[in-house]
Amino acid sequence: MSAIISTQPYLCQFNQRGHDENGLCLGPTDDVQGGITAAMPGGSWLGALVSGIVSDAFGRKTSIQLGAIIWIIGSVVVCASVNIPMLAIGRVINGFSVGICSAQVPVYISEISPPSKRGRLIGFQQWAITWGILIMFFICYGSSFIPGTAAFRLPWGLQAVPAVLLFLGLVFLPESPRWLAKKDRWEQAVEVLTLIHGKGDPNSPWVIRELSEIREVVEFERANADVSYFELFTPGMINRTQVGVFTQIWSQLTGMNVMMYYITYVFTMAGLSEPGTNAVLLPSGIQFVINVVMTVPALLWMDRWGRRPTLLVGAFLMCFWLCINAGLFAVYGRAPYPGEFTSTAESMAVEGPPAKAIIAATYLFVASFAPTWGPVSWTYPPELFPLRLRGKAVALCTSANWAFNFALAYFVPAAFANITWRVYVIFATFCAAMFLHVFFMFPETANKPLEEIEEMFDDTKPGAIKYIGTPAWKTKNTRNLALRQERNEILSSEEKMGVSGEHKESAA
């Protein structure tokens, strides 16, 4: 939406506020525009909640294919929209698809990935998302030069194409071996493990070890069946549930998606727009390029860095840049002149060097989010939960993401209109809070088999904290040991004890 909401064809098609003195359409009211933007994350919230049930019943791969079909339907409705209700309904349908896929794609990737590459592979999902946002933004930018409603109908129609490719591409990919094992399809599970981890050798030590761990977990969980969402809030599970849910909530409260949705508002206030033109779109597009480029370091080094340091550094840097923007708008901002801007959300105007500093700080904010909270917020939640709860747990975490996405999309235009630069103060406060939360409560999960992570939350071990398990700040990233295991190298008895007893040592 960010590349479309400031263009005249869109503003005229969905115009509610009449025209300005120059005859330009003013578009929907701020509340209605917030509702249109929020319609998609609202649908995503519902889709994420449903996805856990669908994924557990029909498989990770099938649920993603279902999401692709729903996206195609939603894109057709959005493309054909002739009024605001039709546009909002189409975006809700699109959002339902996004909710399913955003919850279950990380689950699927985490369940087929080796521990030492799991973060990188889920990070590739985030990188693909940034590429999609970038490509779509510039398709919208190019289409903005087309006269009439084709300026927004063309990109809204083209967005169905990736969903078709996703559906067809998944036909050739295997199902999650852990889901297959859960359904007693052991032969297929062995075939998939042999394909993705054994290099074609079913007798590979890594395949045998992983199959043994999966079998042990499946048998234990079968003896403790009857999974429901309520189990996520039992004393033994509540800690990891709050960690997973807050990972997604905090990723929204960084303010990054606000930047994505309403970047044209921010840059218009910084003096980059010209009335009746799309001049603001090109500099706004630079942030999407930054988002793509700066996700690459996470792909290369996230598993080496670990989850905790990455999240902590990201929270600190984003807090800093948000404080810079708040200070610049507070000190140098002025109320806009009558008729200077088309939206009441564009409630401040800054000129000269301070405006350039705001633009630079905004770019640096994006550059801080992209290699940190961007990929890690999707990598982390699937690693926290046991197999029988993973689908529903990640669905719950992702639904929290979309619930806050919805709220922020609706809240920000009104917030900019009413409290102006203080919006940045609010998000900076959130970043400071998430830094403390991560430090004290988020354990390190990088380079650990999913079955081994379970031990970190065992609160019966010496030194563990009741209902929490091993203190988060004592957990470690054991990358070298994980790499040696995956290469089928023989570990010494001391190293084996170090792997299995890491949490005891950490807590001692």
Disulfide bonds with the S-S distance in Angstrom:
Cys12-Cys25 2.02
